[in-house]
């Protein structure tokens, strides 16, 4: 099974729980897997604006540490820099608050520069996530 298929099959029940019951259902490996996957999916689909606008943005703070844990340090730095665009460097967990702030921030946020770096990033996030999940499932 390739890395992407492994990640998707592993996180599927966690992702379903998260989508049904919210972020409080995520802990440990589930928080890491869903956080990294939703960042990857949202930013690749519509940039950091989409990531923060959608429900995945509530995981922005813990996902920085998740990226560090899987060894995706450059991506962790990019996400931390994107988070720093919000007041107190903390995107609100509440989606409506986050959306209101995004509207106020407008084009002043430097997301486009960070997105360019994200797309060029050689961290191999999915491969690193798969490797981390495989290692932890064998413990």
C-alpha positions, -999 to 999 in steps of 0.1 A, spaced: 0 0 0 14 34 -10 18 62 16 -13 81 5 -35 51 6 -21 41 40 -27 76 55 -62 78 41 -72 43 54 -56 50 88 -72 85 94 -106 77 79 -123 68 112 -106 97 129 -116 121 101 -152 109 103 -153 114 141 -138 148 137 -164 158 110 -193 144 130 -183 155 165 -157 183 162 -121 187 172 -125 176 208 -127 140 196 -91 142 184 -62 132 206 -27 117 201 -23 101 167 -57 111 156 -49 148 161 -16 144 143 -31 125 114 -62 146 108 -43 179 114 -16 172 89 -40 157 64 -65 186 65 -37 211 62 -23 193 31 -58 189 15 -71 225 22 -39 244 13 -34 224 -19 -70 229 -28 -75 266 -20 -45 281 -1 -43 292 35 -74 313 31 -94 282 25 -76 263 53 -85 289 79 -120 296 64 -130 260 67 -133 238 98 -97 226 95 -85 260 106 -94 251 142 -65 227 142 -39 253 131 -22 256 165 -17 219 173 -8 211 137 24 231 140 36 206 167 22 177 147 43 187 117 74 189 139 67 155 154 66 139 119 98 157 109 81 183 85 100 212 102 98 236 72 61 231 69 57 237 106 75 270 102 53 280 73 21 272 93 35 291 123 41 321 101 6 318 87 -8 316 122 12 347 131 -9 367 107 -37 365 133 -39 387 164 -16 372 191 -4 347 165 -34 325 173 -62 318 148 -94 315 167 -107 280 172 -142 293 166 -149 292 129 -171 323 128 -145 343 146 -118 331 123 -138 339 92 -145 374 105 -108 380 111 -100 367 77 -124 392 62 -108 420 82 -73 409 73 -81 410 36 -51 411 13 -28 423 41 -21 387 51 10 373 35 -6 340 27 3 340 -10 41 341 -2 37 313 23 16 293 -2 43 295 -28 68 281 -3 42 254 8 38 242 -27 76 241 -33 83 225 1 103 193 0 91 181 34 72 152 17 44 157 43 23 126 33 53 103 32 65 116 66 30 113 81 27 77 67 61 68 82 52 83 116 18 65 117 33 32 107 60 35 134 35 44 161 11 16 151 40 -9 157 47 4 192 
